[in-house]
């Protein structure tokens, strides 16, 4: 074998080895590109989901704020209504404790045949007071 043939053979083997290295590198590069593309798709999907979640959260916050405003208005109306009912209750208590009203209750109950004892219990008066009211009405 001549040295030029050996040299040619070595250069050819080196070229084949380099070609093989280039092919392996190219295949790994393609696989890396495919993985990078898959990662980018997943990242885009994640970003879309995050955007959707942010919009949903914003909608929940705005809905919550609206409901809080409605509840606040209802609470104010309820407090106003409670104050009004308390006022009416005080007025009703004043009327029910007035001598004229108690007299009417006692006389109405007497006409219905209720006893002085039952009328005294229902009006909060003593039996003597009930009998006095009945006596004044009959006399």
C-alpha positions in Angstrom: 0.0 0.0 0.0 1.3 3.2 -1.0 1.3 6.1 1.4 -0.9 8.1 -0.8 -3.5 5.3 -0.8 -3.3 5.0 3.0 -3.6 8.8 3.3 -6.6 8.8 0.9 -8.2 5.9 3.0 -7.7 7.8 6.2 -9.1 11.0 4.8 -12.1 9.1 3.5 -12.7 7.4 6.9 -12.3 10.8 8.6 -14.8 12.3 6.1 -17.2 9.4 6.8 -16.8 9.9 10.6 -17.4 13.6 10.2 -20.5 12.9 8.1 -21.8 10.5 10.7 -21.2 13.1 13.4 -23.0 15.7 11.3 -26.0 13.3 10.8 -26.2 12.5 14.5 -25.9 16.2 15.3 -28.7 17.0 12.8 -31.0 14.3 14.2 -30.5 15.6 17.7 -31.1 19.1 16.5 -34.4 18.1 14.9 -35.4 16.3 18.1 -34.6 19.4 20.1 -36.6 21.5 17.7 -39.6 19.2 18.1 -39.3 19.3 21.9 -39.0 23.1 21.8 -42.1 23.4 19.6 -44.0 21.2 22.0 -42.9 23.3 24.9 -43.9 26.5 23.1 -47.4 25.0 22.4 -47.8 24.0 26.1 -46.6 27.5 27.2 -49.2 29.1 24.9 -51.9 26.8 26.3 -50.8 27.7 29.8 -50.9 31.4 29.0 -54.4 31.1 27.5 -55.6 29.3 30.6 -54.0 31.9 32.8 -55.7 34.7 30.8 -59.0 32.9 31.1 -58.6 32.5 34.8 -57.7 36.1 35.2 -60.8 37.2 33.3 -62.9 34.8 35.4 -61.4 36.1 38.6 -62.1 39.7 37.5 -65.7 38.8 36.7 -66.1 37.2 40.1 -64.6 40.2 41.8 -67.0 42.6 40.0 -70.0 40.3 40.7 -69.0 40.2 44.3 -68.8 44.0 44.5 -72.2 44.3 42.9 -73.7 41.9 45.3 -72.1 43.7 48.2 -73.7 46.9 47.0 -77.1 45.2 46.8 -76.7 43.7 50.2 -75.7 47.0 51.7 -78.8 48.6 50.2 -81.0 45.8 51.5 -79.4 46.1 54.9 -80.1 49.9 55.0 -83.7 49.2 53.9 -84.0 46.5 56.6 -82.7 48.8 59.3 -85.1 51.5 58.2 -88.0 49.0 58.3 -86.9 47.7 61.7 -86.8 51.3 63.1 -90.3 51.9 61.6 -91.6 48.7 63.2 -90.2 49.6 66.6 -91.9 52.9 66.4 -95.2 51.3 65.6 -94.7 48.8 68.4 -94.1 51.6 70.9 -97.2 53.4 69.6 -99.2 50.1 69.9 -98.0 49.6 73.5 -98.9 53.2 74.4 -102.4 52.7 73.0 -102.8 49.3 74.6 -101.8 50.8 78.0 -104.2 53.8 77.7 -107.0 53.8 80.2 -109.6 54.3 77.5 -108.4 51.2 75.5 -108.2 49.1 78.7 -111.8 50.2 79.6 -113.0 49.2 76.1 -111.3 45.8 76.4 -112.8 45.1 79.8 -116.3 46.2 78.7 -116.1 44.2 75.4 -114.9 41.1 77.3 -117.7 41.5 79.9 -120.3 41.7 77.1 -118.8 38.5 75.7 -119.3 36.8 79.0 -115.7 36.6 80.2 -115.1 36.6 84.0 -113.5 39.4 85.9 -110.6 37.1 86.7 -109.9 36.3 82.9 -110.2 40.0 82.0 -107.8 41.0 84.8 -105.2 38.4 83.4 -105.6 39.5 79.8 -105.4 43.3 80.5 -102.8 43.2 83.3 -105.2 44.9 85.7 -106.3 43.7 89.2 -109.6 42.0 89.6 -110.8 44.9 91.7 -109.9 47.4 88.9 -111.8 45.2 86.4 -114.9 45.1 88.7 -114.7 48.8 89.2 -114.7 49.5 85.5 -117.7 47.1 85.0 -119.5 48.7 87.9 -119.0 52.2 86.5 -120.3 51.1 83.1 -123.4 49.5 84.6 -124.1 52.2 87.1 
